Amino acid sequence: MPTGGVNLDSPDDLVIERQLLLDDTTQNVDKFGISNRGEHNVVVLDQLTSPLRREFGNRSMKSLNSEAVDLEAGADDKERDKQTRSIKLVKDPNQALLSGLAYCISSCSMILINKYVLSSYDFNAGISLMLYQNLVSVVIVSTLSFFGLISTEPLTWKLVRVWLPVNFIFVGMLITSLFSLKYINVAMVTVLKNVTNVITALGEMYLFKKSHDSRVWAALFLMIISAVSGGVTDISFHAVGYTWQILNCFLTASYSLTLRRVMDTVKQVTKSGNLNEFTMVLLNNTLSLPLGLLLIFLFNEVDYLFDTPLLRMPTFWLVMTSSGFLGLAISFTSMWFLHQTGATTYSLVGSLNKIPLSVAGILLFHVPTSFQNFTSILFGLLAGVFFARAKMREKS
């Protein structure tokens, strides 16, 4: 779920997009996302460089207690030591490897367990699944915030009113993702999600007048070719599933672009002037609950929930709850991994992570495939890696 929320199957680029949007926030967040904005910075008068300023500083210092200056200098030394330890921590290869593995495992597991619930259990209430997963996320984040383990903004009416358009797109993105995953195998869903990058690139050109170099456009062209060839050679092709997935690509791109447009406005209505990832998770998932309840009635899932024997199976509830925990784990581990490495490494690892995910999806769910279809899938995944590298060079 876009970092900013528990996005079940959204592309990894969406989390990077939110991370770039939250530059101001991440500069004041430690490796677990806990705000450090309360720490003060000490101004050292000895750093005055101009002779006139130094003379003025020396005269002013005569009226101050020298002991207070020592304390201030000591505080500054402690601040420098803390920053040095923080830099060493970010560059710790063990932490980077551990956070990367945690992100890859949680990301792959989330998609596979959703596929398992929808296909193997044949659960026909995707909106209810989304609602339960988001409820689990709200409970966990609220509990951690209550005990002071994470920092979240208070959900004021001004913040909710600004965020509502983003939340509507967020809910649509989650629902269409689940609907498509029920009909399409994991490998093809992963390849088709590349279309989101194409739509996002076009949206950036139109809305933000952003240009892309030739390598990026070449990668996007390869993604389109792989998606078309993959669909043509897909033995288990399902028109309904593909329709939901294409709609999901448009909604995912819209979420990313809308988030960028409203972020400055959102920051102005928060108490701290920033919006961290945990607040986005809490905001998105809390607002999705009443909307999800309304959609359950509109899509007539209530009758199905009363009739299905699945809700009387403890193992099914265990799997459902696990999917909720994994959805939230993606947000936590992605933040951890980003702070230990950076958006560049995160982007490349996210693209490479789709390869074992696709292979696992084919093997675990016994997906019928052909050599042509498998080649198209592999081609699409490599195009995703090429796109990630092209974006890195473009940003550098």
Long-range contacts (C-beta under 8 A, 24 or more apart in sequence): 1-137, 1-174, 1-281, 1-284, 1-327, 1-330, 1-331, 2-170, 2-252, 2-255, 2-256, 2-259, 3-277, 3-280, 3-281, 3-330, 3-331, 3-334, 3-335, 4-259, 4-277, 4-280, 4-281, 4-284, 4-331, 5-170, 5-280, 5-281, 5-283, 5-284, 5-285, 5-331, 6-133, 6-134, 6-137, 6-281, 6-284, 6-285, 6-324, 6-327, 6-328, 6-330, 6-331, 7-170, 7-173, 7-174, 7-177, 7-327, 7-330, 8-110, 8-111, 8-114, 8-130, 8-133, 8-174, 8-177, 8-178, 8-327, 9-110, 9-111, 9-114, 9-177, 9-178, 9-181, 9-189, 9-193, 9-248, 10-173, 10-177, 10-252, 10-255, 11-193, 11-194, 11-196, 11-197, 11-252, 11-350, 12-107, 12-346, 12-347, 12-350, 12-351, 12-353, 13-196, 13-197, 13-200, 13-256, 13-347, 13-350, 14-252, 14-255, 14-256, 15-334, 15-338, 15-346, 15-350, 16-338, 16-343, 16-346, 16-347, 16-350, 17-256, 17-259, 17-260, 18-259, 18-277, 18-280, 19-338, 19-343, 19-346, 20-343, 21-259, 21-260, 21-263, 22-263, 22-274, 22-275, 22-276, 22-277, 24-267, 24-273, 24-274, 25-274, 25-275, 25-276, 25-277, 26-338, 26-339, 28-274, 29-276, 29-339, 30-86, 30-339, 31-89, 31-90, 31-95, 31-336, 31-339, 31-340, 32-149, 32-150, 32-335, 32-336, 33-150, 33-151, 33-276, 33-277, 33-278, 33-332, 33-335, 33-336, 33-339, 34-149, 34-150, 34-151, 35-151, 35-272, 35-276, 37-272, 37-274, 39-79, 39-82, 41-79, 42-72, 42-75, 42-76, 42-79, 44-72, 44-73, 44-76, 45-69, 90-339, 90-340, 92-340, 95-340, 96-337, 96-340, 96-341, 96-345, 99-333, 99-336, 99-337, 99-339, 99-340, 99-341, 100-337, 100-340, 100-341, 100-345, 100-349, 102-329, 102-333, 102-336, 102-337, 103-330, 103-333, 103-334, 103-336, 103-337, 103-349, 103-353, 104-349, 104-353, 106-326, 106-329, 106-330, 106-333, 107-330, 107-333, 107-334, 107-350, 107-353, 107-357, 108-353, 108-356, 108-357, 108-360, 109-326, 110-323, 110-326, 110-327, 110-329, 110-330, 111-181, 111-186, 111-189, 111-357, 111-361, 112-186, 112-357, 112-360, 112-361, 112-364, 113-319, 113-322, 113-323, 113-326, 114-178, 114-181, 114-323, 115-181, 115-186, 115-361, 115-365, 116-319, 117-316, 117-319, 117-320, 117-323, 118-178, 118-181, 118-182, 119-181, 119-182, 119-365, 120-365, 121-310, 121-316, 121-319, 123-308, 123-310, 123-316, 124-182, 124-301, 124-304, 124-308, 125-296, 125-301, 125-304, 125-305, 125-308, 126-175, 126-178, 126-179, 126-182, 127-175, 127-178, 127-292, 127-295, 127-296, 127-299, 127-301, 128-292, 128-296, 128-301, 128-305, 129-178, 129-320, 129-323, 130-171, 130-174, 130-175, 130-178, 130-288, 130-292, 131-288, 131-289, 131-292, 131-293, 131-296, 132-320, 132-321, 132-324, 133-320, 133-323, 133-324, 133-327, 134-174, 134-284, 134-285, 134-288, 134-289, 134-292, 134-324, 135-285, 135-289, 135-324, 136-321, 136-324, 136-325, 136-327, 136-328, 137-281, 137-285, 137-324, 137-327, 137-328, 138-282, 138-285, 138-286, 138-289, 140-325, 140-328, 141-278, 141-281, 141-282, 141-285, 141-328, 142-282, 144-278, 145-278, 145-282, 150-278, 151-276, 151-278, 152-276, 152-278, 152-279, 152-282, 153-270, 153-271, 153-272, 153-275, 153-276, 153-279, 154-271, 155-282, 155-283, 155-286, 156-269, 156-271, 158-269, 159-266, 159-269, 159-270, 159-283, 160-283, 160-287, 162-262, 162-265, 162-266, 162-269, 163-262, 163-266, 163-283, 163-284, 163-287, 164-287, 165-258, 165-262, 166-255, 166-258, 166-259, 166-262, 166-284, 167-283, 167-284, 167-287, 167-288, 167-291, 168-291, 169-251, 169-254, 169-255, 169-258, 170-255, 170-284, 170-288, 171-288, 171-291, 171-292, 171-295, 172-251, 173-248, 173-251, 173-252, 173-255, 174-288, 175-295, 176-244, 176-245, 176-247, 176-248, 176-251, 177-248, 177-252, 179-241, 179-244, 180-241, 180-242, 180-244, 180-245, 180-248, 182-241, 183-238, 183-240, 183-241, 183-242, 183-244, 184-236, 184-238, 184-241, 184-242, 184-245, 185-236, 185-361, 185-362, 185-365, 185-367, 186-357, 186-358, 186-360, 186-361, 186-362, 186-365, 186-367, 187-358, 187-359, 187-361, 187-362, 187-367, 187-369, 187-377, 188-230, 188-231, 188-234, 188-377, 189-245, 190-354, 190-357, 190-358, 190-361, 190-377, 190-380, 190-381, 191-226, 191-227, 191-230, 191-358, 191-376, 191-377, 191-380, 191-381, 192-227, 192-230, 192-231, 192-242, 192-245, 192-246, 192-249, 193-245, 193-248, 193-249, 193-252, 194-223, 194-226, 194-227, 194-380, 194-383, 194-384, 194-387, 195-223, 195-224, 195-227, 195-246, 195-249, 196-249, 196-252, 196-253, 197-223, 197-384, 197-387, 198-223, 198-224, 199-249, 199-250, 199-253, 200-253, 200-256, 200-257, 203-253, 203-254, 203-257, 204-257, 207-257, 207-261, 208-260, 212-394, 213-390, 213-393, 213-394, 215-386, 215-389, 215-390, 215-393, 215-394, 216-387, 216-390, 216-391, 216-394, 218-386, 218-390, 219-383, 219-386, 219-387, 219-390, 220-387, 222-379, 222-380, 222-383, 222-386, 222-387, 223-380, 223-383, 223-384, 223-387, 225-379, 225-383, 226-376, 226-377, 226-379, 226-380, 226-383, 227-380, 229-372, 229-376, 229-379, 230-373, 230-376, 230-377, 230-380, 233-370, 233-372, 233-373, 233-376, 234-373, 235-368, 235-369, 235-370, 235-373, 236-367, 236-368, 277-331, 277-335, 278-331, 281-328, 281-331, 344-392, 344-395, 347-388, 347-391, 347-392, 348-385, 348-388, 348-389, 348-392, 350-388, 351-381, 351-384, 351-385, 351-387, 351-388, 352-385, 354-381, 354-384, 355-381
